[in-house]
Amino acid sequence: MNDLLFVYGTLRQGNTHAMSLYLAQQADFVAYGWFQGLMYQISFYPGVVASNDHSHRVYGEVYRLRDAQSVLAMLDEYEECSVRHPQPAEYQRVQTQIITIDDQLLEPVWIYLYQWPVADKARIVTGDFMHPIQMA
């Protein structure tokens, strides 16, 4: 099983959320990077959708999961996209490619993408949940 995970919101370093602390205990930091997508403020957390525009970037962190199967099962519960949750779920875990800050291509990397409509959501123009200064 693929053991790389890209996180861009409440699971990032610097958050005090219990799941961020869980991830820090269950994974090793690999690199800072970006995903080609758009970030929206959903509630107290962000949602990301893929984009075809190369200028759209979502910034986050890549981790190597020590026990990918069990950690991803726990995160699927947290993101409410496991089979136990009603579908279509708010998020879907998919594999993608991530570009590191020093321009290395990492793939495949797991990411949780937002699946519900974003028309009424504010876009985080910076693409960085830790620095969401600009909203559109």
C-alpha positions as CSV (number, residue, x, y, z in Angstrom):
1,M,0.0,0.0,0.0
2,N,1.2,3.5,-0.8
3,D,2.5,5.1,2.4
4,L,2.8,8.8,1.4
5,L,0.1,11.3,2.5
6,F,-0.3,15.0,1.6
7,V,-2.1,17.1,4.2
8,Y,-3.2,20.7,3.8
9,G,-5.5,21.6,6.6
10,T,-6.2,20.6,10.2
11,L,-3.7,17.7,10.0
12,R,-0.7,20.0,9.4
13,Q,2.0,20.8,11.8
14,G,1.2,23.6,14.2
15,N,-2.4,22.6,14.7
16,T,-3.5,21.5,18.1
17,H,-6.3,19.2,16.8
18,A,-6.1,15.7,18.2
19,M,-5.8,14.1,14.7
20,S,-2.9,16.4,13.9
21,L,-1.2,15.1,17.0
22,Y,-2.1,11.5,16.1
23,L,-0.6,11.9,12.6
24,A,2.6,13.4,14.1
25,Q,2.9,10.2,16.2
26,Q,2.2,7.8,13.4
27,A,4.1,9.3,10.5
28,D,7.4,10.9,9.5
29,F,7.6,14.3,7.9
30,V,9.0,14.0,4.3
31,A,8.7,17.5,2.7
32,Y,6.7,20.6,2.2
33,G,5.0,20.6,-1.2
34,W,2.0,21.7,-3.3
35,F,-0.9,20.2,-5.1
36,Q,-2.5,21.6,-8.3
37,G,-5.9,22.7,-6.9
38,L,-8.1,25.3,-5.3
39,M,-8.7,25.6,-1.5
40,Y,-12.0,26.7,0.1
41,Q,-13.0,27.5,3.6
42,I,-15.7,24.9,4.4
43,S,-16.1,25.5,8.1
44,F,-13.3,25.6,10.6
45,Y,-11.5,23.4,8.1
46,P,-10.6,23.7,4.4
47,G,-11.6,21.7,1.4
48,V,-9.5,21.2,-1.8
49,V,-10.6,20.5,-5.3
50,A,-8.3,19.6,-8.2
51,S,-7.7,22.3,-10.9
52,N,-6.4,22.2,-14.5
53,D,-4.8,25.6,-14.1
54,H,-1.0,25.2,-13.3
55,S,-1.1,28.5,-11.4
56,H,-3.5,27.1,-8.8
57,R,-1.5,25.7,-5.9
58,V,-2.5,24.2,-2.5
59,Y,0.4,24.1,0.0
60,G,0.9,21.5,2.6
61,E,3.1,18.7,4.0
62,V,3.9,15.2,2.9
63,Y,4.2,12.4,5.4
64,R,5.4,8.8,5.3
65,L,2.9,6.7,7.2
66,R,4.5,4.0,9.4
67,D,1.5,1.7,9.2
68,A,-0.4,3.1,6.2
69,Q,-3.4,0.7,6.4
70,S,-4.3,1.5,10.0
71,V,-3.5,5.2,9.8
72,L,-5.5,5.7,6.6
73,A,-8.4,3.8,8.2
74,M,-8.4,6.2,11.2
75,L,-8.1,9.2,8.9
76,D,-10.9,7.9,6.7
77,E,-13.1,7.9,9.8
78,Y,-11.9,11.4,10.7
79,E,-12.7,12.7,7.2
80,E,-16.0,10.8,7.3
81,C,-15.3,9.0,4.0
82,S,-15.1,5.4,5.2
83,V,-17.8,2.9,4.1
84,R,-19.5,3.5,7.4
85,H,-20.5,7.0,6.3
86,P,-23.3,8.1,3.9
87,Q,-22.2,8.6,0.3
88,P,-21.3,10.8,-1.4
89,A,-19.0,11.7,1.4
90,E,-17.7,15.2,1.9
91,Y,-14.2,14.0,1.1
92,Q,-12.7,11.2,-1.0
93,R,-9.2,9.8,-0.5
94,V,-7.4,9.6,-3.9
95,Q,-3.9,9.2,-5.2
96,T,-2.2,12.1,-6.9
97,Q,1.2,13.7,-7.5
98,I,2.8,16.3,-5.3
99,I,5.6,18.7,-6.1
100,T,7.9,19.4,-3.3
101,I,9.2,22.9,-2.5
102,D,12.5,21.9,-4.1
103,D,10.7,20.7,-7.3
104,Q,10.8,16.9,-6.8
105,L,7.9,14.9,-8.0
106,L,6.3,12.6,-5.5
107,E,3.8,10.0,-6.6
108,P,1.6,8.3,-5.8
109,V,0.6,10.3,-2.8
110,W,-2.7,10.1,-0.9
111,I,-4.8,13.2,-0.6
112,Y,-8.3,13.9,0.7
113,L,-10.3,15.9,-1.9
114,Y,-13.5,17.8,-1.3
115,Q,-16.5,16.5,-3.2
116,W,-19.4,18.7,-2.3
117,P,-20.3,22.0,-4.1
118,V,-18.1,25.0,-3.4
119,A,-20.1,27.8,-5.1
120,D,-21.1,29.3,-1.8
121,K,-17.7,28.8,-0.1
122,A,-14.9,31.4,0.2
123,R,-11.8,30.5,-1.7
124,I,-8.5,30.7,0.2
125,V,-6.5,32.4,-2.5
126,T,-3.1,31.8,-0.9
127,G,-3.7,28.1,-1.1
128,D,-2.3,27.8,2.4
129,F,-4.6,27.0,5.3
130,M,-2.0,28.1,7.8
131,H,-1.8,31.6,6.1
132,P,-5.3,32.1,4.7
133,I,-5.1,35.9,4.6
134,Q,-6.7,36.4,1.2
135,M,-10.2,35.2,0.6
136,A,-12.2,35.6,-2.6
